[in-house]
Amino acid sequence: MSPETLSRRTLRFVNVAHALDHYVLLIYPTAVIAIAAQTGLGYGELIGLATGAFVAFGLCSLPMGWLADRFGRRTMLSLFFLGYGLSCLGVASAASPAAFAAWLCVLGLASAIYHPVGSTMLVTHARRLGRDLGVNGVWGNLGAASASGVTALLAANFGWRAAFVVPGLVCLACGLAFLALVPGDGEGAARKGGAGAVIPVSRPLALLAVFGVAIVAGGMTFNTTTIVLPKVIDEGVGRGLPLALTGSIATAVFVFGALTQLLMGRLVDRYSLSTLFLGLSVLQPLGLALAAATSGLPLLIGLVLAMAAIYGQVVVNDAMVARYVPAEHRARAYSVRYFVGFTASGFVVPLIAILHDRGGFALVLGMAAAFGAVIWACALGFHRLVRGDGARLAPAA
């Protein structure tokens, strides 16, 4: 198989894996509405059972880059597909809170594979870094967007268990197809300029500290908004909406994030990463604060602004790792990047349950807005640190 063919196939499966990663992880936050109606358990209690999934999502991402270097990225991505499929079927079989918690934890472990491994594969095989990151981001966001709507439709028509069984079977099928069609890792298009030149920095430790804080705060806003979005719409737009309509509105909000990622992918190839980061960071606290203080249409506008900024930042942050970290350290750098962001944000699940019980979603979104303000401060610091380091990017060849 030629390197070009291998790169095209690899990128297709990496994109599909990104969509499934976000889709599957967000089934439960929507399905929990139907589970609560069936079991009589409260939202706070049920959503708290997902804590293990989101903690494992971040905590277990740390060794994945090392495992990929040792056993191969193809091997690890195939384990992602197959492990995700089996864990979905496991959640569908759960009949008690303990079983839900256990299988959701396994699901989180499988989900931890994608980002460190998939991001490295993408950068290795990319022809234009920004464009391919943007397209990959759209796939991930469309997975997150469709999770609410499709889960609601499946749960409303076939029961909540079907919402896990159907994507579980899709994951298993994708894993088998990946093994059959992608024979190895390969060097792909990276040698032809996919990742671009590494940007030197004069104050690496300060830059790393600012970037680390931004990743933690970004993980908090990312997880908070994606987890609570269906329930925020359910309570804030109008109580009594059918579950399918609630999921469809949530999907529409996610789509705006997908469009922003596509735009940011194009801009990454043309403009300074620090400038893009700073511009996006302003929208997060503004959008989240508006959503926290309003209801109805203004709430939806605030969510759209916040979601666009949150998902646009994901593309910029991944591009930062690709541009500032040498290729030989990139897999482990992505592992650390997602470990820091997802592990910290994993604890947002019990925090959501506590804050929701005490002050509703106004308090939950207010907390997210505060973290959004931290991101803005970090983006400002990052911009000042790299101004003299030649951070402006020329379009990739």
VEXLUM-571863 format. One record per residue (C-alpha): x, y, z; residue number from 0. Coordinates in steps of 0.25 Angstrom, whole numbers. Each point is the difference from the previous one (the first is absolute). Layout:
N
((X, Y, Z), NUM),
...
This chain:
397
((0, 0, 0), 0),
((5, 14, -4), 1),
((3, 10, 11), 2),
((-11, 9, -6), 3),
((-10, -11, 1), 4),
((4, -4, 14), 5),
((-1, 15, 4), 6),
((-14, 2, -6), 7),
((-6, -13, 6), 8),
((7, 3, 14), 9),
((-6, 14, 0), 10),
((-14, -5, -3), 11),
((0, -10, 11), 12),
((6, 11, 10), 13),
((-11, 9, -4), 14),
((-11, -11, 2), 15),
((7, -4, 13), 16),
((-1, 15, 5), 17),
((-15, 1, -3), 18),
((-2, -13, 7), 19),
((9, 4, 12), 20),
((-9, 12, 3), 21),
((-13, -6, -4), 22),
((1, -12, 9), 23),
((5, 8, 12), 24),
((-12, 9, -1), 25),
((-11, -11, -1), 26),
((-2, -1, 15), 27),
((-2, 15, 3), 28),
((-12, -1, -9), 29),
((-5, -14, 2), 30),
((0, 3, 15), 31),
((-12, 8, -2), 32),
((-7, -13, -5), 33),
((6, -8, 11), 34),
((-4, 9, 11), 35),
((-15, -1, -5), 36),
((1, -15, 0), 37),
((7, -2, 13), 38),
((-5, 12, 8), 39),
((14, 4, 4), 40),
((4, 14, 0), 41),
((8, 7, -10), 42),
((11, 4, 10), 43),
((2, -14, 4), 44),
((0, -6, -14), 45),
((9, 10, -6), 46),
((10, -3, 12), 47),
((1, -14, -5), 48),
((8, 5, -12), 49),
((11, 6, 8), 50),
((9, -13, -2), 51),
((-2, 1, -15), 52),
((5, 15, -1), 53),
((11, -2, 10), 54),
((5, -13, -7), 55),
((-1, 8, -13), 56),
((11, 10, 5), 57),
((8, -9, 10), 58),
((2, -11, -10), 59),
((4, 9, -12), 60),
((14, 2, 7), 61),
((6, -14, -4), 62),
((-7, -1, -13), 63),
((11, 8, -8), 64),
((11, -9, 6), 65),
((-8, -13, -3), 66),
((-2, 5, -14), 67),
((15, 2, -2), 68),
((2, -14, 6), 69),
((-11, -8, -7), 70),
((-3, 9, -12), 71),
((-11, 10, -2), 72),
((-8, -9, -9), 73),
((-1, -10, 11), 74),
((-5, 10, 10), 75),
((-10, 6, -9), 76),
((-6, -14, -3), 77),
((-1, -2, 15), 78),
((-7, 13, 1), 79),
((-11, -4, -10), 80),
((-2, -14, 5), 81),
((1, 4, 15), 82),
((-10, 11, -2), 83),
((-10, -10, -7), 84),
((1, -10, 11), 85),
((-1, 10, 11), 86),
((-13, 6, -7), 87),
((-6, -14, 0), 88),
((4, -1, 15), 89),
((-7, 13, 4), 90),
((-13, -4, -7), 91),
((0, -13, 8), 92),
((1, 8, 13), 93),
((-11, -2, 10), 94),
((5, 7, 13), 95),
((7, 13, 4), 96),
((13, -8, 3), 97),
((-1, -7, -14), 98),
((-2, 14, -7), 99),
((12, 6, 7), 100),
((9, -12, -3), 101),
((-3, -1, -15), 102),
((1, 15, -1), 103),
((14, -1, 6), 104),
((4, -10, -10), 105),
((-6, 9, -11), 106),
((8, 11, 5), 107),
((13, -9, -1), 108),
((-3, -3, -14), 109),
((-3, 14, -4), 110),
((14, 5, 6), 111),
((7, -7, -11), 112),
((-5, 9, -12), 113),
((5, 14, 3), 114),
((15, -3, 3), 115),
((1, -11, -11), 116),
((-10, 6, -11), 117),
((6, 14, 1), 118),
((14, -5, -2), 119),
((-5, -8, -12), 120),
((-6, 12, -6), 121),
((12, 9, 1), 122),
((9, -11, -6), 123),
((-9, -2, -12), 124),
((-5, 14, -2), 125),
((3, 8, -13), 126),
((-5, 13, 6), 127),
((0, 1, 15), 128),
((-11, 10, 2), 129),
((-9, -5, -10), 130),
((1, -15, 4), 131),
((-1, 4, 15), 132),
((-13, 9, -3), 133),
((-6, -12, -8), 134),
((3, -10, 11), 135),
((-6, 10, 10), 136),
((-12, 1, -8), 137),
((-2, -15, 0), 138),
((2, 0, 16), 139),
((-10, 11, 1), 140),
((-10, -6, -9), 141),
((1, -13, 9), 142),
((-2, 8, 12), 143),
((-12, 8, -7), 144),
((-7, -13, -5), 145),
((2, -7, 14), 146),
((-12, 8, 6), 147),
((-9, -1, -12), 148),
((2, -14, -4), 149),
((0, -5, 15), 150),
((-13, 7, 2), 151),
((-6, -6, -12), 152),
((5, -14, 3), 153),
((-4, 1, 15), 154),
((-14, 6, -3), 155),
((-3, -11, -11), 156),
((7, -12, 4), 157),
((4, 2, 15), 158),
((13, 6, 6), 159),
((8, -14, -2), 160),
((-1, 1, -15), 161),
((7, 14, 1), 162),
((12, -8, 5), 163),
((-1, -13, -8), 164),
((-1, 7, -14), 165),
((13, 8, 1), 166),
((7, -12, 7), 167),
((-3, -8, -13), 168),
((5, 11, -8), 169),
((13, 1, 8), 170),
((3, -15, -2), 171),
((-3, 1, -15), 172),
((10, 12, -1), 173),
((11, -8, 8), 174),
((-1, -12, -10), 175),
((0, 9, -12), 176),
((12, 8, 5), 177),
((8, -13, 3), 178),
((-3, -4, -14), 179),
((3, 12, -8), 180),
((11, 7, 8), 181),
((12, -10, 0), 182),
((10, 9, 8), 183),
((4, 13, 6), 184),
((8, 6, -11), 185),
((7, 13, -1), 186),
((-11, 5, -10), 187),
((1, 15, -4), 188),
((7, 5, 12), 189),
((13, 0, -7), 190),
((-6, 9, -11), 191),
((-3, 11, 10), 192),
((-13, -4, 7), 193),
((4, 5, 13), 194),
((8, 11, -4), 195),
((13, 6, 7), 196),
((1, 0, 15), 197),
((-1, 15, 6), 198),
((12, 3, 9), 199),
((-4, 7, 13), 200),
((9, 9, 9), 201),
((-8, -3, 13), 202),
((-5, -14, -1), 203),
((-3, -2, 15), 204),
((-8, 12, 1), 205),
((-7, -4, -12), 206),
((-3, -14, 5), 207),
((-5, 5, 13), 208),
((-10, 9, -7), 209),
((-4, -10, -10), 210),
((-2, -11, 11), 211),
((-10, 10, 8), 212),
((-7, 3, -13), 213),
((-2, -15, -3), 214),
((-5, -3, 14), 215),
((-10, 12, 0), 216),
((-4, -4, -15), 217),
((-3, -14, 5), 218),
((-9, 5, 10), 219),
((-8, 8, -9), 220),
((0, -11, -11), 221),
((-5, -11, 9), 222),
((-10, 9, 8), 223),
((-7, 5, -13), 224),
((0, -13, -8), 225),
((-5, -8, 12), 226),
((-11, 10, 5), 227),
((-5, 5, -14), 228),
((-12, -9, -2), 229),
((-5, 2, 14), 230),
((3, 15, 0), 231),
((-9, 1, -13), 232),
((-10, -9, 7), 233),
((-1, 10, 12), 234),
((3, 13, -7), 235),
((-7, 0, -13), 236),
((-13, -5, 5), 237),
((-4, -12, 9), 238),
((-8, -11, -6), 239),
((7, 0, -13), 240),
((0, -14, -6), 241),
((13, -7, 2), 242),
((2, -1, -15), 243),
((-1, 15, -2), 244),
((9, 3, 12), 245),
((11, -9, -7), 246),
((-2, 7, -13), 247),
((1, 14, 6), 248),
((13, -5, 7), 249),
((5, -5, -14), 250),
((-2, 13, -6), 251),
((8, 7, 10), 252),
((12, -10, -2), 253),
((-1, 2, -15), 254),
((4, 15, 2), 255),
((13, -6, 7), 256),
((3, -9, -12), 257),
((-1, 12, -9), 258),
((10, 8, 9), 259),
((10, -12, 0), 260),
((0, 0, -16), 261),
((2, 15, 0), 262),
((11, -1, 10), 263),
((7, -11, -8), 264),
((1, 9, -12), 265),
((5, 12, 9), 266),
((10, -8, 7), 267),
((8, -1, -14), 268),
((0, 15, -1), 269),
((1, 7, 13), 270),
((7, 0, 13), 271),
((-5, -11, 10), 272),
((1, 10, 12), 273),
((-9, 10, -7), 274),
((-11, -10, -4), 275),
((1, -5, 14), 276),
((-2, 14, 6), 277),
((-12, 3, -9), 278),
((-7, -13, 3), 279),
((2, 1, 15), 280),
((-8, 13, 1), 281),
((-13, -8, -4), 282),
((1, -11, 11), 283),
((-3, 9, 12), 284),
((-10, 9, -7), 285),
((-8, -12, -6), 286),
((0, -8, 13), 287),
((-4, 13, 8), 288),
((-11, 3, -9), 289),
((-6, -14, 1), 290),
((1, 0, 15), 291),
((-8, 13, 1), 292),
((-11, -3, -10), 293),
((-10, -10, -5), 294),
((-6, -2, -14), 295),
((6, 5, -12), 296),
((11, 9, 7), 297),
((4, -13, 7), 298),
((2, -7, -13), 299),
((8, 11, -6), 300),
((9, 0, 12), 301),
((2, -15, -2), 302),
((3, 1, -15), 303),
((11, 11, 3), 304),
((6, -9, 11), 305),
((-1, -13, -8), 306),
((7, 7, -12), 307),
((11, 5, 9), 308),
((2, -13, 7), 309),
((1, -8, -12), 310),
((8, 10, -8), 311),
((10, 0, 12), 312),
((2, -15, -2), 313),
((5, 1, -14), 314),
((10, 12, 4), 315),
((5, -8, 12), 316),
((3, -13, -8), 317),
((7, 9, -10), 318),
((8, 6, 11), 319),
((6, -14, 4), 320),
((3, -3, -15), 321),
((7, 13, -2), 322),
((8, 1, 13), 323),
((3, -14, 3), 324),
((10, -8, -9), 325),
((-5, -12, -7), 326),
((7, -11, 9), 327),
((-7, 5, 12), 328),
((-13, 3, -6), 329),
((-8, -12, 4), 330),
((4, 1, 15), 331),
((-3, 15, -1), 332),
((-14, -2, -4), 333),
((-1, -11, 11), 334),
((4, 11, 10), 335),
((-9, 10, -6), 336),
((-12, -8, 1), 337),
((3, -6, 13), 338),
((1, 14, 6), 339),
((-13, 5, -6), 340),
((-8, -12, 1), 341),
((4, -5, 14), 342),
((-3, 13, 6), 343),
((-13, 2, -8), 344),
((-4, -14, 4), 345),
((-3, 5, 14), 346),
((-10, 9, -6), 347),
((-11, -10, 0), 348),
((-2, -1, 16), 349),
((2, 15, 0), 350),
((-12, 2, -10), 351),
((-8, -9, 9), 352),
((3, 8, 12), 353),
((-2, 14, -6), 354),
((-13, -4, -7), 355),
((-6, -5, 12), 356),
((4, 13, 7), 357),
((-2, 11, -10), 358),
((-5, -7, -13), 359),
((7, 2, -13), 360),
((2, 15, 2), 361),
((10, -4, 10), 362),
((6, -10, -8), 363),
((2, 9, -12), 364),
((5, 11, 9), 365),
((11, -9, 4), 366),
((3, -3, -15), 367),
((1, 15, -3), 368),
((10, 2, 11), 369),
((9, -11, -6), 370),
((-3, 7, -13), 371),
((6, 13, 6), 372),
((13, -8, 4), 373),
((1, -5, -15), 374),
((0, 14, -4), 375),
((11, 4, 9), 376),
((8, -11, -4), 377),
((-2, 3, -15), 378),
((5, 14, 3), 379),
((12, -5, 7), 380),
((3, -10, -11), 381),
((-1, 12, -11), 382),
((10, 8, 8), 383),
((10, -11, 2), 384),
((0, -4, -15), 385),
((0, 14, -6), 386),
((15, 0, -3), 387),
((2, -15, -3), 388),
((-5, 0, -15), 389),
((-13, -6, 3), 390),
((-7, 5, -13), 391),
((-2, -13, -8), 392),
((1, 0, -15), 393),
((-10, -9, -8), 394),
((5, -14, -1), 395),
((6, -5, -13), 396),
